[in-house]
Amino acid sequence: MSNEKQKTSQQLQEIENQEWRESLDYVLKEQGAERVQQILRQLQIRAQEQGVSIPFTANTPYINTIPRAQQPVLPGNREIERRVKSIVRWNAMAMVVRANRESAGIGGHISTYASAATLWEVGFNHFWRGRTDDFIGDMVYFQGHAAPGVYARAFLEGRLTEQDLENFRRELDPKGGLSSYPHPYLMKDFWEFPTVSMGLTALSAIYQARFNHYLVDRGLRKSSGRKVWAMLGDGEMDEPESLGAITLASREHLDNLIFVINCNLQRLDGPVRGNGKIIQELEAAFRGAGWNVIKVIWSGDWDPLLEADDSGKLVKRMDEVLDGQMQRYTASSGDFVRKDFFGRYPELLELVKGYSDEQLGGFKRGGHDPVKVYAAYKAAVEHKGSPTVILAQTIKGYGLGEAGEGKNITHSQKKLNEDELKEFRTRFNIPISDDQIAAAPFYKPADDSPEMQYLKQRRNELGGSLPKRFSGSEPMACQTDWLVQEYLGGSGERELATTMAFVHLLAKLLRDDEVGKLIVPIVPDEARTFGMEALFRQAGIYSHAGQLYEPIDKGSLLFYNEKKTGAILEEGLSEAGSMASFIAAGSSYSTNQVQTIPFYTFYSMFGFQRVGDLIWQACDSRARGFLIGATAGRTTLAGEGLQHQDGHSHVLALTPTKVKAYDPAFAYELALIVQDGLNRMYCHQEDLIYYLTVTNETYLMPAMPKEKGVREGILKGLYRFRKTGLKGKQARIHLFGSGAILNEVIKAQKLLEEDYAVAADVWSVTSYKELYQDAIEVDRWNLLNPGKKPRKPYLAQVLDQEEGIFVAASDYMKVLPAALAKWLPGPIHCLGTDGFGRSDSRERLRDFFEVDQRYIALAALYQWADRDGGSMKVVQQALKDFDIDPDKLNPHQD
C-alpha cells in the first residue's frame, strides 16, 4: 500500500512540475525574460519569509546558455570552413608525427589542438581582427600546447614554408625551425605572447585588458574597441594564477576581455574532474566573481532531444553524469551510450527510440559545433559591462580515433602508425593516397582552390594574419644627464636610504616633459612602506572608475588619491598581478604602439623567489623596464624574520640573461644605473630588464669619486671606491662590498688600517652578474678563437696591477662573489648571508650572519696570515678584540 502511495505522490509531483514549467513558458512567451526573473525573485523571497532555506547555487543547468531559438545564423561557407579546418588538423598532426620520426623524443602535442580546432577556426574566420592602419587589432593569447595548429594555419596562409613545418622543434637547424611553443623571444615577428607556462596566460590577459583601459584613460592611446582573447584549457585552471585575478576583471568592468576555456575534461594524465563537473565548477567561480558566463556543452545534435524532453529527465541526466563517465562515452559504442546514459530513465529510452546506436555514438560536444561556438563568440563580443568566459566542452584528441581520442594517454601521443594515419586521413577527407600515407606528407591546396581563396579572403576582411608581432617603438630618453647631476655630489649632511633616492629620482622622471607621461609606477600595496606616498598626490593612483568615495585622509597632504588619469598602478597584495602589469607596460611598445616605462617596486624577497616564472615570461615577451627590489638584503630589513629577508635574489637574477642586476650602495650609483637603463632600453631600443636592489637603511651619501673609470665601473660592475689611507703603502688586501654592506666594508678598512696597520683598498661591486657575464663571454671568445690574441675580462683589466688577497662581503649568499674566483689575481674569501633570516636589529643580524665590519676585518687578517705572510696570533687577538664567539650560532645551520 505504501508503494502505491509513493507512486501516486511521484505522479502528482510530475504533474505539478509540468504545470510549473508550462506556466514559466507562458510568462516567458507573453512577458519576456525580465518578468520571469522578477517572478522567480518573488518566489525566493516568499519561500525565505516562510522559513524555507534556499540552497545557494551559482550554477545554471548543465545545458547550453544560448538555446537554439536564440542562435544567430553562422555566416560564411560552412562546408569550406570545415574543409580548411580539416586540412589544418592534418598538417598540425603531421608536423608532430614527422618531427618525432626524425628525432625520437623531440615531443610536441597533437591532442590539444585536435580538441580546440573548431574553437580556433571560428575565431580565425569570423572574430579575431588583425592590425591595420585604422585598427590596432585584437589580442589573442593562444594556448601553448596547441601551437602546431597555429603553425599549420600560417603554412596555408603562406607565412610559413614546408621547411619550417619540417623543422618543428628543431630551431637550431641551419635552415631554421619553429619553436616548441609561443615564444616572442625566439620568433619575434610571429608570436605576441608567451603562453605555455600554465596559469600565467589567464593572469596576463586580465592585466593586459586592464592596461589597455589604462592607456586610453590616460590619453596615451585612442579607444578602439579591441578585444583581448585568452584561449585556455580546463586543466590549467587548477593553477592558482588562473583564477587568482578574476575578481579584478569584473571589478574593473573589463568587457574587452574574453576567456575561452577548452573543457576537454582532461589534464595531462587523466580527467580534470573525474568525480565532478569542471564546467559547473568553473561556472560557479566565474559567476560568483561577476563574469558573464556562456556554456557551450552540447552540439546541435542534442537540440531536438532537449526540445522534445517534456519530462525534464534529459537535463536531469545531463546534470547527473560526472566528467569521468563523460570521458568513457567518448571511447564507447553507441549501444553503451544508450544503455548507460539514456537507460537510466525509461523516458529517455523512449526519447531516443528512433535513433540508431551509430547516431547516438556520433553525437558531438558543443565545442566541436561551429554554429554553437559562433553564437557564443558573438554574444561575448556584444556583451557590455563585464568580462565574458566561454566554457566549451570538447574531446581531447578529437579525430585521433583509436590512437588516442578521449583516452588518458592522449596528451603524450606523438606518433601514429600507418593504419591510424589512414583513419585520420579518411575521417577528415584529406586527398592523400595510400601510397603516400606512410610519409605523413603535408597538404596544401592550390592557391586558386576554393579553400585557399576563402581562407585568405576571410583574413583579409578581418585585417590580416595573426598572430603577428610588431615593434612600433622609436628612440627616446636619449638626453638624460639632467636626471643624475644632483646625485653625483652626495647628500651633504643629510642621511638617505637608496630607496629614498630612488623615489626622488622617480618623481623627477614623472615631471619630465618628454617621458613623464610614459612612466608607469607599479607597486603591490607597499607604497607607504617604500616612502612613495608623495607620488599619490603628484601622479595619482589609477582607477578606471575614478574615486567614488572620500578617503579618510582627504585632509592630509599625501592622501590616497585615486583618479581615472592616475599613473600609479597600485595592485594590492599581488606580486603576480603586479608582474603581469609590468609585462603589459614593458611590452606596450609592441602590443599597443605606446612605449611606456614601467618601474615596478616590491619587497625584494617577493620578486625572483615568488614570481620568477613571470620574470622569465617578461623576458620572453621582450618586455623592457625596471624592477626595483626594495627593502633588500638579508640583514637590512630589521625585524621581519625568516621569510621576509632576501639573501638570494641576486643569485636567482643570474638565470635570465636579459635581466641586468645591480646592487647599488650610493645615490650616484643608483642614478647612473637608471640613466643607463633608460639609455639602453629606450634610446637604443634594447630588449632588457634592469633589476636594482635598494634598501631602507639611511646613511650619508658620498660624492662620486673623481678618479677615471668610475662611471664605467659602476655600469660594468666594479670600481675602486677608496684607496688605502696608509701613506706609502700599496694595498695587499682588497675589500669588495656592495649594497648596504659596502658601509661595513668601509668601516673594516678603517679597522684594519688604524688598529692593525694593514693597507686595504675598498671596491664597490655594483653588479656581480655583469662581471660574471662579461667574464664568461670573454672565456667563450678565447676558446673559439685560439689563434688570436686572448681577450681579458673587465674584472681582470681593472685588477691587472693589483696583488694580494680579496675579501668580498654582501647581504647575499656567498656563492655570488665566489662565482668570480676564477678571474681574480689572488685568492678570495667570501662573506655572505647563507641561511634563514631572523628578526632583530641590523647590528645583531650582521653579527649573526657574520658580515659586519669585525668579520670582514677578521677574514682579511686570516687570509693575510694564511697566504701572505701575516700572523695567526694577530688573528687570534682580533677574535678577542672584536668580541667574536667561535661557538656562536651558525647562520648556515641554526
Secondary structure, DSSP 8 states (H G I E B T S, - for coil): -HHHHHHHHHHHHHHHHHHHHHHHHHHHHHH-HHHHHHHHHHHHHHHHHTT----------SS-SS-GGG-----S-HHHHHHHHHHHHHHHHHHHHHHHHHSTT----SHHHHHHHHHHHHHHHHT-----SS----EEE--GGGHHHHHHHHHHTTSS-HHHHHTBT-TTSTT--B-SS--TTTSTTT-S----STTHHHHHHHHHHHHHHHHHHTTSS------EEEEEETGGGGSHHHHTTHHHHHHTT-TTEEEEEEE-SB-SSSBSSTTS-HHHHHHHHHHHTT-EEEEE-B-GGGHHHHHH-SSSHHHHHHHH--HHHHHHHHTS-HHHHHHHTGGGSHHHHHHTTTS-HHHHHT--BGGG-HHHHHHHHHHHHH--SS-EEEEEE--TTTT-GGGTTT-TTGGG-----HHHHHHHHHHTT----HHHHTT-------TTSHHHHHHHHHHHHTTS-SS-------------HHHHHHHHT--TT-EE-HHHHHHHHHHHHHH-TTTGGGEEEEESS-TTTTT-THHHHHH-EE-TT---S--TTTTSTT---EETT--BEE--S-HHHHHHHHHHHHTHHHHTS---EEEEEEEGGGSHHHHHHHHHHHHHTT--EEEEEES-STTTSTT--TTT--SSHHHHTTSSTTEEEE---SHHHHHHHHHHHHIIIIIS----EEEEE-----EE------STTHHHHHHHTEEEEE---STT---SEEEEE-GGGHHHHHHHHHHHHHHH---EEEEEES-HHHHHHHHHHHHHHHHH-TTS-----HHHHHTTT--SEEEEE-SS-THHHHTTGGGSSS-EEEE---S----S-HHHHHHHTT-SHHHHHHHHHHHHHHHSS--HHHHHHHHHHTT--TTS--TTT-
